[in-house]
Amino acid sequence: MKFKGCEPAGPLCFFRNAPVLLIVLFIVSVYSSALISGAAWIEATGGWKAIFSVCIFHVMFLATVVNFSLCVFVDPGPVPQVWKPKDLDHEPEEEEEDSVAELLQPRRILVDPQGVIQASTRNQNTCAFCRVWKPERAHHCSSCNRCVLRMDHHCIFVNNCIGLMNHKYFFLFVLYGLCGCILSIAIGYPVATRLFFTNQPENEHFPEAFSHQLTPSSLLGLTVIVGWVLSITMSLSLTVFVCFHGYLISRNKTTLDNMFDRCNGLYDMGILQNIKSVMGPNPWLWLIPMSTPVVDEHMNGYSRL
């Protein structure tokens, strides 16, 4: 269920949801283009390569849609209103406000010999907006108007924060989206090039049955061209996203950590443990959108079941 913080009313609601609708239109466009091109390929050859490629594309498409939906609707991780550090008995004072400089300062952490990270409550502060204790790596999102555990960033394309509870879904979304775009490019290449160069002779991927329907000015032809060009454009962007967020996950860093250079490697528990902290302890389930984050008494949530 979508939480209240990301559901503004009135015109603001439309503008915040517009990027989400843009992603939906993009997914539909790429899928339609690959579906038409795949149908032409299968009708022309009927071979196992064509059928296998189209089936794999549908798996990537389904995985992209599922993870995109989870990014949109899953709560990124709330900070309980009643939570406070165990070794602190006093409540945050209403009059005490944190300055912007204090909010940007990194808080101290402790790492025990087993590599388990514990928050140092001596330098923990309260959120100046929510008036609750703010655990280590939790941040207040001005768009959602709430604090989010291990917040990575606020993504306008899902109208949601990326945090402890949906970080894995976000990474799988961009990963499967990239794979789907690459497959769409490969499947649509013979048809798209034929449409771009109308004098190109017939080939095995472009049967005569489609010659009169797939023209540059026809609806089917425009659908293939638009979807194929979008696949190329987005595959370049998603490659950067996958590499960047893959690097951050391998270092146990968030986008905010990297932006403000806050952690200086103190959260690094080794590549394998860092990946497990987001993707889960079982490597066989890393590519499946499941597993529940484990949140300790310090609200760190560095491990997952």
N, C-alpha and C positions, 0 to 999 in steps of 0.2 A: 504494500500500500504506500502510495506516495505521501511523503511527510509534508507538513504544512508550510515549512520554511521556504520551499521552492515553488509555491503556488500563489504568486501575486494575482490580484484581480485587475480587471480593466485592460487598457491598452498595453500595460507593461507585461501582462500575461502573454499577449500575442507576440510581442517582440522577443520575449525569452523563449517561447516555443518555436519561433520561426526557424532557428538553426536546426532544431530537431526534425521539423518537417522537411528541411532541405536535405538532411541525411536520408530520410525515408524516400524522398524523390530520387535521390542518387542511387540508392539500393535498387529501387524498382526499375530505373533506367538501365543500369548495368545488367540486372537479371533479364530484362526483356531482350536486350541486345544479344546476350549469350544464348538465350532460349531460341531465338530466331536463327542465329548462326549455327547453333548445335543441331537444330532440326534439319537445316540444309545439308550439314555435314553427314548426319546419319542417313538421310534419304539418298545422298549421293553414293556413299560407300557401304553403309550397313555393317561396317567392320567393328571389331571389339574395341579398337582404339577410340573411335568416335563415341561409342556408347559409354566406355569407361570414363573418358574425359568429362562428358556431360554429367555422369553420375557423381564424380568427385566434385564438380563445380556445385552441384546441388547440396552436397554435404557442407561445403565451405559457406554456401549461401545460408543454409539453415543455422550453422554455428554462428555466423555473423549476426543474424537476426536475433537469436537467443541471447547472446552476450550483450548486444546493443540494448535489448529490452531490460536485461538485468541492470545494466548501467543506469538506465533511466529510472527504474522503479525501486531498486534496492536502496535502503537507507545507508549512506556511507559510513555511519558509525556515530551515534550520539554520545555526548558526555552526560551521564546521569546527573540530574539536578542535585541529588543528595550526596554525591560522591565527594570525598575529600581525603587527602593523604592521611594514612593511619597514624603517623607520628605527630600529627597536628591536632590539637584539641580545640583551638579557637576557630571561630567562623570568620570568613572574610568580612571586613568592615565595609559598609555601604559608602562611607565617605572616602575610602582609599581608592584612588584611581591610578592605573598604570599609564605612564607616558608612552608615546609612540616608540621612543628609544628603548625603553625597558621591554616593550613587547617584542622588539626585534632582537634582543639580546639572547644568545643561546643559553639554555639552562644546563646545569651540570648533570652528568650521569655517572653511574658507577657500573663497572663490569666485573663480575666475580670470576674466579678461575675457570669455571665451566663455560664462560662466555655468555651467561645470562645477563641481560641488561636490566638494571634497576634504576628508577628515577631518583634523583636526589631532591627531596622535598624542600631542602633548605632554600633553594633558589626558585621553587615553583611559585607561580603567581596566579592571580584570578583574572578571569576575562573581564575587561572593562565594560563589555556590552551585555554579556549574559549574567554577570555577577555570580559565576560559579568557579570552583577551582578548575584550573586548566592543566591537565596532565601533560607529561612530556610528549612533544611532537603534535599536540593538539593545537588547532588554529581556529580562529573565528572567521567564518565566511560571510562577507558583507552581502553577497547575493542571496544566500540561504538564510541569513540572519540567525546563525547558530554556530556552536563550536563543533568541530569534526575531529574524531580521533585519527591520528596519523594521516592528516590531510595531505594529499598530493597536490591537487589543484582543483579549481572549479572549471568544469568543462561546459561551455555554452552549447556544444553540439549534443549533449544529453540533458541539458538543463539540470545538472546535478553536480554535487561535489564528488571527487574521486578520493576515497578515504579507505579506512581499514576494511570495511565490509564489502566494498565493490572494486578494489584495486585490481584483483585478479580478473574480474569480468572485463574491465577496461582494456587490460593488456591483451586478453584473448580476442576482444572485439577488433582491435587494430591489427592483430596478427592474422586472424581469419579473413578480415577485410582485405588485407594485402594479398593473401593467397587467392581469394576469389577474384580480385582484379587481374592478377597475373593469368589465371585460367581463362578469364573473359577475353583478355587480349589474345591468347593463343587460339581459343576457339573461334573468335571473330575475325582473325587476321585474313583468311582467304576471302571471306565475303566482303569485309570492309575495304580491302585493297581493290576488289573488283568494282565496288561502288565508287571509289575514288578515281579509278582509271577504267572508265566504262568501255574502252577499246581493248581491254585485256581479254584474251581468248578464254574459252570455257576451260575449266579444270575440274578435277574430281571432287572438289569441295563445293562447287557451285553448279548444281544440276540445271538442266534446261527448264525444268518445271518451275524454278524460282526466277528465271530470267525476266519474265514480264511483271512479276510482283515486286522484286527487289531492284528498284531503280533509285537513283539519287533523289528523285522528286517524290517518290511514293512514301507512304506513312511507315511501312516496314523498313524501307531503306534508310529513312531519316532516324528511325529508332536504333538501327544497328550502328549508324555513324556516330550519333550522339553518345550512345552507351559505350562504344569502343574508345572514343576520344576521352570520355570521362574516366574510363578504366586506366588509360595511360597516365592521365594527369594525377589521379588519386593514388596510383601505385607508387609514383615518385614521392608524394607527400607521406604516404603511410610507411614507406621504407625508412624515412627519417624518424618517424614516430616510433616504429618498432625498435630501431637501433638505439635511440635515445632512452626510451623507457626500459629496454632490456639492459642497458648499461646501468641505469639507476637501480633496478632491482638487484643486479649482481653485486652492487655496492651497498645495498640496504639504505638507499637514500630516496627521498621524495623530491619532487620538482621544487618545492619550497626550500628544502635543505640545500639543493644544488644552487638555487638562485641566490640565496643569501649566505652560502658557504658556512652553514651553521654547525654541522656535525664533525667536520674534519676527520672523518674516518672512525669516529668513536662507536658508531653503530655497526661497523663492519665485523661480521662473525665468520667470514669466509664465504666464498662464492656459493657453495652448496647450501649452507645454512641461510644465507641471504635470500636465495631463490625460494627455499622452503618457507620462509617467513611470509611470502606473498602467494606462492603457487600451491603450497601444501607439502606435507612431509613425504607423500607417496608420489614418486616420479611418474607412475603410470596414470595418475589422475591430474597431472599438471595441465593437460590440454582439455580437460573436461570442466565445465563451469559448475563445480561443486566444492565443498569443504567449508567449514565454519571457523571463523577466527576465534582464537582463545585469548581472552582478556584477563590479565592477572590483577592482583589487588592494586597495582599502581596504574592500571588502565593503559598499559603499554601495548599489549596485543601484538607482540612480535612473532608469535608462533601460531600455526593453524593446525586443526585436527585433520 
